[in-house]
Amino acid sequence: MATNTELEAICEISLKSPKKYKVLLLNDDYTSMEFVIDVLVRIFHKNFQEAEVIMLQVHESGKGVCGIYTHEIAETKVAQVHQRARDNGFPLRAQMEEE
């Protein structure tokens, strides 16, 4: 039979939240600001004002956070950005970082 301490440890382990990952867009010299806004609206479901703020952050700082997700969702978002950029002839890159 498990002791109270063992049960608390088991409960604590099972209640841990999954790690979260930031998805970042990276600045380049070729991708249009309009395309970045479009990506933010379509893939990350940002409204125009939010997308514009993130786009300017990418442009001015070199990168901007688009959202924070579980590993699988972040990975999917990065792949969607790369596919959409490739389909439209842009070199836009995204990456994920553990939060």
CYANA upper distance limits for C-alpha pairs under 8 A (distance plus 0.5 A):
  2 ALA  CA      6 GLU  CA      6.40
  2 ALA  CA      7 LEU  CA      6.91
  3 THR  CA      7 LEU  CA      6.79
  4 ASN  CA      8 GLU  CA      6.61
  5 THR  CA      9 ALA  CA      6.72
  6 GLU  CA     10 ILE  CA      6.71
  7 LEU  CA     11 CYS  CA      6.60
  8 GLU  CA     12 GLU  CA      6.50
  9 ALA  CA     13 ILE  CA      6.68
 10 ILE  CA     14 SER  CA      6.73
 11 CYS  CA     15 LEU  CA      6.64
 12 GLU  CA     16 LYS  CA      7.16
 18 PRO  CA     70 THR  CA      7.22
 19 LYS  CA     70 THR  CA      6.82
 19 LYS  CA     71 HIS  CA      7.62
 19 LYS  CA     98 GLU  CA      7.78
 19 LYS  CA     99 GLU  CA      8.02
 20 LYS  CA     68 ILE  CA      6.78
 20 LYS  CA     69 TYR  CA      5.84
 20 LYS  CA     70 THR  CA      5.29
 20 LYS  CA     71 HIS  CA      6.93
 20 LYS  CA     98 GLU  CA      6.62
 20 LYS  CA     99 GLU  CA      6.14
 21 TYR  CA     68 ILE  CA      5.88
 21 TYR  CA     69 TYR  CA      5.82
 21 TYR  CA     70 THR  CA      6.49
 21 TYR  CA     71 HIS  CA      6.57
 21 TYR  CA     74 ALA  CA      6.88
 21 TYR  CA     96 MET  CA      6.49
 21 TYR  CA     97 GLU  CA      5.79
 21 TYR  CA     98 GLU  CA      4.85
 21 TYR  CA     99 GLU  CA      5.62
 22 LYS  CA     65 VAL  CA      6.92
 22 LYS  CA     66 CYS  CA      7.85
 22 LYS  CA     67 GLY  CA      6.31
 22 LYS  CA     68 ILE  CA      4.91
 22 LYS  CA     69 TYR  CA      7.02
 22 LYS  CA     74 ALA  CA      7.72
 22 LYS  CA     96 MET  CA      5.90
 22 LYS  CA     97 GLU  CA      5.69
 22 LYS  CA     98 GLU  CA      6.75
 22 LYS  CA     99 GLU  CA      6.47
 23 VAL  CA     65 VAL  CA      6.32
 23 VAL  CA     66 CYS  CA      6.09
 23 VAL  CA     67 GLY  CA      6.11
 23 VAL  CA     68 ILE  CA      6.75
 23 VAL  CA     69 TYR  CA      8.16
 23 VAL  CA     74 ALA  CA      6.57
 23 VAL  CA     77 LYS  CA      8.05
 23 VAL  CA     78 VAL  CA      7.50
 23 VAL  CA     94 ALA  CA      7.31
 23 VAL  CA     95 GLN  CA      6.24
 23 VAL  CA     96 MET  CA      4.97
 23 VAL  CA     97 GLU  CA      7.14
 24 LEU  CA     63 LYS  CA      6.73
 24 LEU  CA     64 GLY  CA      5.82
 24 LEU  CA     65 VAL  CA      5.04
 24 LEU  CA     66 CYS  CA      6.23
 24 LEU  CA     67 GLY  CA      8.18
 24 LEU  CA     94 ALA  CA      5.91
 24 LEU  CA     95 GLN  CA      5.80
 24 LEU  CA     96 MET  CA      6.56
 24 LEU  CA     97 GLU  CA      8.25
 25 LEU  CA     58 VAL  CA      7.11
 25 LEU  CA     63 LYS  CA      5.91
 25 LEU  CA     64 GLY  CA      5.97
 25 LEU  CA     65 VAL  CA      7.17
 25 LEU  CA     66 CYS  CA      7.46
 25 LEU  CA     92 LEU  CA      8.01
 25 LEU  CA     93 ARG  CA      6.54
 25 LEU  CA     94 ALA  CA      4.92
 25 LEU  CA     95 GLN  CA      7.14
 26 LEU  CA     58 VAL  CA      6.76
 26 LEU  CA     62 GLY  CA      6.31
 26 LEU  CA     63 LYS  CA      4.95
 26 LEU  CA     64 GLY  CA      7.41
 26 LEU  CA     92 LEU  CA      7.38
 26 LEU  CA     93 ARG  CA      6.03
 26 LEU  CA     94 ALA  CA      6.35
 26 LEU  CA     95 GLN  CA      8.20
 27 ASN  CA     58 VAL  CA      5.99
 27 ASN  CA     59 HIS  CA      6.26
 27 ASN  CA     62 GLY  CA      5.30
 27 ASN  CA     63 LYS  CA      6.26
 27 ASN  CA     92 LEU  CA      7.74
 27 ASN  CA     93 ARG  CA      8.21
 28 ASP  CA     62 GLY  CA      8.39
 28 ASP  CA     91 PRO  CA      7.83
 28 ASP  CA     92 LEU  CA      7.21
 30 TYR  CA     90 PHE  CA      7.31
 30 TYR  CA     91 PRO  CA      7.50
 31 THR  CA     35 PHE  CA      7.27
 31 THR  CA     36 VAL  CA      7.70
 31 THR  CA     90 PHE  CA      5.89
 31 THR  CA     91 PRO  CA      6.94
 31 THR  CA     92 LEU  CA      6.51
 32 SER  CA     36 VAL  CA      7.01
 33 MET  CA     37 ILE  CA      6.79
 33 MET  CA     55 MET  CA      7.20
 34 GLU  CA     38 ASP  CA      6.68
 35 PHE  CA     39 VAL  CA      6.69
 36 VAL  CA     40 LEU  CA      6.73
 36 VAL  CA     55 MET  CA      6.74
 37 ILE  CA     41 VAL  CA      6.68
 37 ILE  CA     48 PHE  CA      7.73
 37 ILE  CA     51 ALA  CA      5.76
 37 ILE  CA     52 GLU  CA      6.66
 37 ILE  CA     55 MET  CA      6.79
 38 ASP  CA     42 ARG  CA      6.49
 39 VAL  CA     43 ILE  CA      6.01
 39 VAL  CA     44 PHE  CA      7.65
 39 VAL  CA     81 VAL  CA      7.43
 39 VAL  CA     84 ARG  CA      8.35
 40 LEU  CA     44 PHE  CA      5.47
 40 LEU  CA     45 HIS  CA      6.90
 40 LEU  CA     46 LYS  CA      6.25
 40 LEU  CA     51 ALA  CA      5.99
 40 LEU  CA     66 CYS  CA      7.62
 41 VAL  CA     45 HIS  CA      5.19
 41 VAL  CA     46 LYS  CA      5.11
 41 VAL  CA     47 ASN  CA      6.48
 41 VAL  CA     48 PHE  CA      7.27
 41 VAL  CA     51 ALA  CA      6.92
 42 ARG  CA     46 LYS  CA      8.08
 43 ILE  CA     77 LYS  CA      7.43
 43 ILE  CA     80 GLN  CA      7.74
 43 ILE  CA     81 VAL  CA      7.88
 44 PHE  CA     66 CYS  CA      7.18
 44 PHE  CA     67 GLY  CA      7.66
 44 PHE  CA     77 LYS  CA      8.25
 46 LYS  CA     50 GLU  CA      6.22
 46 LYS  CA     51 ALA  CA      6.11
 47 ASN  CA     51 ALA  CA      6.58
 48 PHE  CA     52 GLU  CA      6.56
 49 GLN  CA     53 VAL  CA      6.87
 50 GLU  CA     54 ILE  CA      6.85
 51 ALA  CA     55 MET  CA      6.47
 52 GLU  CA     56 LEU  CA      6.66
 53 VAL  CA     57 GLN  CA      6.78
 54 ILE  CA     58 VAL  CA      6.70
 54 ILE  CA     64 GLY  CA      6.28
 54 ILE  CA     65 VAL  CA      7.51
 54 ILE  CA     66 CYS  CA      7.49
 55 MET  CA     59 HIS  CA      6.65
 55 MET  CA     64 GLY  CA      7.74
 56 LEU  CA     60 GLU  CA      6.43
 57 GLN  CA     61 SER  CA      6.00
 57 GLN  CA     62 GLY  CA      7.78
 57 GLN  CA     63 LYS  CA      7.04
 57 GLN  CA     64 GLY  CA      5.95
 58 VAL  CA     62 GLY  CA      5.42
 58 VAL  CA     63 LYS  CA      4.61
 58 VAL  CA     64 GLY  CA      5.13
 59 HIS  CA     63 LYS  CA      7.66
 68 ILE  CA     74 ALA  CA      7.84
 68 ILE  CA     99 GLU  CA      8.40
 69 TYR  CA     73 ILE  CA      6.36
 69 TYR  CA     74 ALA  CA      5.83
 70 THR  CA     74 ALA  CA      6.54
 71 HIS  CA     75 GLU  CA      6.52
 72 GLU  CA     76 THR  CA      6.71
 73 ILE  CA     77 LYS  CA      6.67
 74 ALA  CA     78 VAL  CA      6.76
 74 ALA  CA     96 MET  CA      7.06
 75 GLU  CA     79 ALA  CA      6.82
 75 GLU  CA     96 MET  CA      7.70
 76 THR  CA     80 GLN  CA      6.63
 77 LYS  CA     81 VAL  CA      6.73
 78 VAL  CA     82 HIS  CA      6.82
 78 VAL  CA     94 ALA  CA      5.92
 78 VAL  CA     95 GLN  CA      6.61
 78 VAL  CA     96 MET  CA      7.72
 79 ALA  CA     83 GLN  CA      6.61
 80 GLN  CA     84 ARG  CA      6.54
 81 VAL  CA     85 ALA  CA      6.52
 81 VAL  CA     92 LEU  CA      8.07
 81 VAL  CA     93 ARG  CA      7.67
 81 VAL  CA     94 ALA  CA      7.09
 82 HIS  CA     86 ARG  CA      6.55
 82 HIS  CA     92 LEU  CA      7.36
 82 HIS  CA     93 ARG  CA      6.69
 82 HIS  CA     94 ALA  CA      7.51
 83 GLN  CA     87 ASP  CA      6.55
 84 ARG  CA     88 ASN  CA      6.75
 85 ALA  CA     89 GLY  CA      6.55
 85 ALA  CA     90 PHE  CA      5.35
 85 ALA  CA     91 PRO  CA      6.75
 85 ALA  CA     92 LEU  CA      6.25
 85 ALA  CA     93 ARG  CA      8.44
 86 ARG  CA     90 PHE  CA      6.31
 86 ARG  CA     91 PRO  CA      7.35
